[in-house]
Amino acid sequence: MSKKLTDLRGYVCLVTGASRGIGRGIALGLGDCGATVYITGRTLKPKTDNGDSTGGSLEETAAEITSRGGVAIPVAVDHGDDSQVTNLFSRIRREQKGRLDILVNNAFAAVGNIIEAVEAKRKYWELGSDETPASAWDAVNKVGLRNHFICSVLATRMMLEYREELEREDVKEGTEEKPRPGIIFNISSLGGLRY
């Protein structure tokens, strides 16, 4: 049985943390549906063989989105830097005339910390020798929980302003169709399932 994908041509999406993993997969799926997908992460260009096994880049993800029929707009963003995040949303607002339909909050910077703790079989309260409770919290939650909240606030403002603009246009034109609201997805980490 073949499933028909939803047609998202004309939709504007943002997927944070889209150079690898779940974020990359979601961005590719949106590309399959024809969406315009802003993708963010810290790694813009493919890494050369320098022994880093992390792999994945925004340019590689963008090329695959494009090959699947979507429009990819890669933007290097450190989601731990509030000014870069604010500039990202200003750019989307400017380039897409205020439109943002889908936000996928996926950026997360503590994967290495979590893998290290799991491999060492450490509980969350058993910190590394160079960690304090505050530094451990910040490593897990600054780019994650905190940034997801900031992106959600900025996206919600855009989505509501755009919906209000569409409603004003509908009143002028006398159309009955209600504008579709935006949607925000928050992706959790393995750590959220473990404890």
C-alpha positions as CSV (number, residue, x, y, z in Angstrom):
1,M,0.0,0.0,0.0
2,S,1.4,3.4,-1.0
3,K,0.8,6.4,1.2
4,K,0.4,9.8,-0.4
5,L,2.5,12.5,1.3
6,T,0.8,15.8,2.2
7,D,1.5,18.6,-0.2
8,L,3.4,21.3,1.7
9,R,4.4,23.4,-1.3
10,G,4.2,27.0,-0.2
11,Y,4.6,26.1,3.5
12,V,7.5,27.7,5.4
13,C,9.1,25.5,8.0
14,L,12.1,25.8,10.4
15,V,13.9,22.8,11.7
16,T,16.6,23.5,14.3
17,G,19.4,21.0,14.7
18,A,18.9,19.7,11.2
19,S,22.4,18.7,10.1
20,R,22.1,15.2,11.5
21,G,19.9,12.8,13.4
22,I,16.2,13.3,14.0
23,G,16.3,16.9,12.9
24,R,17.8,15.9,9.5
25,G,15.2,13.2,9.0
26,I,12.4,15.6,9.8
27,A,13.8,18.2,7.4
28,L,14.1,15.6,4.6
29,G,10.5,14.5,5.2
30,L,9.3,18.1,4.9
31,G,11.4,18.4,1.7
32,D,9.7,15.2,0.4
33,C,6.4,17.1,0.8
34,G,7.7,20.2,-1.2
35,A,8.1,22.6,1.7
36,T,10.4,25.5,2.0
37,V,12.7,24.4,4.9
38,Y,15.0,26.6,6.9
39,I,17.5,24.3,8.5
40,T,19.9,25.3,11.3
41,G,22.9,23.9,13.1
42,R,26.4,24.9,13.8
43,T,28.0,22.8,11.0
44,L,27.5,24.5,7.6
45,K,30.0,22.7,5.5
46,P,30.8,19.0,5.3
47,K,33.7,18.1,7.6
48,T,36.9,16.7,6.1
49,D,38.3,13.5,7.5
50,N,39.7,14.9,10.7
51,G,38.9,11.9,13.0
52,D,35.5,13.5,14.0
53,S,32.9,10.8,13.7
54,T,30.0,13.2,14.2
55,G,29.4,13.8,10.5
56,G,26.6,15.7,8.9
57,S,26.3,19.3,7.7
58,L,23.7,21.8,6.7
59,E,24.9,21.8,3.1
60,E,24.6,18.0,2.9
61,T,21.1,18.1,4.3
62,A,20.1,21.0,2.1
63,A,21.3,19.2,-1.0
64,E,19.2,16.2,-0.1
65,I,16.1,18.3,0.6
66,T,16.5,20.0,-2.8
67,S,16.9,16.6,-4.5
68,R,13.6,15.5,-3.0
69,G,11.7,18.5,-4.3
70,G,11.8,20.8,-1.3
71,V,13.4,24.3,-1.0
72,A,16.3,24.2,1.5
73,I,17.7,27.3,3.2
74,P,20.6,26.4,5.4
75,V,21.5,28.9,8.1
76,A,24.5,28.4,10.5
77,V,23.2,29.2,13.9
78,D,24.5,28.5,17.4
79,H,21.3,28.1,19.3
80,G,23.2,28.9,22.5
81,D,23.6,32.5,21.3
82,D,20.3,34.4,21.6
83,S,21.3,37.1,19.1
84,Q,21.9,34.5,16.4
85,V,18.5,33.0,17.2
86,T,16.7,36.4,17.0
87,N,18.5,37.2,13.7
88,L,17.3,33.9,12.3
89,F,13.7,34.7,13.0
90,S,14.1,38.3,11.6
91,R,15.6,36.8,8.4
92,I,12.6,34.3,8.0
93,R,10.2,37.2,8.7
94,R,11.9,39.3,6.0
95,E,12.4,36.6,3.4
96,Q,9.0,35.0,3.8
97,K,6.9,38.1,4.3
98,G,6.1,37.2,7.9
99,R,5.1,33.6,7.2
100,L,6.2,30.6,9.3
101,D,3.9,27.5,9.3
102,I,5.9,24.9,11.1
103,L,8.6,25.0,13.8
104,V,10.5,21.9,14.8
105,N,12.6,22.5,17.9
106,N,15.3,19.9,17.7
107,A,18.6,21.7,18.5
108,F,20.4,20.1,21.4
109,A,24.1,20.4,22.3
110,A,24.5,17.9,25.1
111,V,24.5,14.7,23.2
112,G,28.2,14.2,24.0
113,N,27.6,14.8,27.7
114,I,24.8,12.3,27.8
115,I,26.7,9.6,25.8
116,E,29.7,10.0,28.1
117,A,27.5,9.7,31.2
118,V,25.7,6.6,29.8
119,E,29.0,4.9,28.8
120,A,30.4,5.6,32.2
121,K,27.2,4.3,33.8
122,R,26.9,7.6,35.8
123,K,23.6,8.7,37.3
124,Y,22.6,12.3,36.6
125,W,23.7,13.4,40.0
126,E,27.1,11.8,39.6
127,L,29.0,14.6,37.8
128,G,32.3,14.6,36.0
129,S,35.4,15.9,37.8
130,D,35.2,19.3,35.9
131,E,31.4,19.7,36.3
132,T,29.2,21.5,38.8
133,P,25.5,21.0,39.1
134,A,25.0,24.4,37.3
135,S,27.4,23.6,34.5
136,A,25.7,20.2,33.9
137,W,22.3,21.8,33.9
138,D,23.4,24.5,31.4
139,A,25.1,21.9,29.1
140,V,21.8,20.0,28.9
141,N,19.3,22.8,29.0
142,K,20.8,25.9,27.3
143,V,20.6,24.5,23.8
144,G,17.5,22.4,24.4
145,L,14.9,23.5,26.9
146,R,15.8,27.2,27.1
147,N,16.4,27.6,23.3
148,H,13.2,25.6,22.5
149,F,11.3,28.1,24.7
150,I,12.9,31.1,23.0
151,C,12.3,29.7,19.5
152,S,8.7,28.9,20.4
153,V,8.0,32.5,21.6
154,L,9.5,34.0,18.5
155,A,7.7,31.6,16.2
156,T,4.3,32.0,17.9
157,R,4.6,35.8,17.5
158,M,5.2,35.4,13.8
159,M,2.5,32.8,13.3
160,L,-0.2,34.8,15.1
161,E,0.8,38.1,13.3
162,Y,0.6,36.3,10.0
163,R,-2.8,34.7,10.8
164,E,-4.1,38.1,11.8
165,E,-2.9,39.6,8.5
166,L,-4.7,36.8,6.6
167,E,-7.9,37.3,8.6
168,R,-7.8,41.0,7.7
169,E,-7.3,40.2,4.0
170,D,-10.2,37.6,4.2
171,V,-12.5,40.3,5.6
172,K,-11.6,42.7,2.8
173,E,-12.1,40.0,0.2
174,G,-15.2,38.4,1.8
175,T,-13.8,34.9,1.8
176,E,-15.1,32.3,4.1
177,E,-11.9,30.2,4.4
178,K,-10.2,30.4,7.8
179,P,-6.4,30.7,7.7
180,R,-4.5,27.7,9.0
181,P,-2.6,28.3,12.3
182,G,1.0,27.4,12.7
183,I,2.3,24.4,14.6
184,I,5.3,23.8,16.9
185,F,6.9,20.4,17.6
186,N,9.4,19.9,20.4
187,I,11.7,17.0,20.1
188,S,13.0,15.6,23.4
189,S,16.2,13.8,24.2
190,L,17.1,10.4,25.4
191,G,17.8,11.9,28.8
192,G,14.1,12.9,29.0
193,L,13.1,9.3,28.7
194,R,15.8,7.8,31.0
195,Y,14.9,9.5,34.3
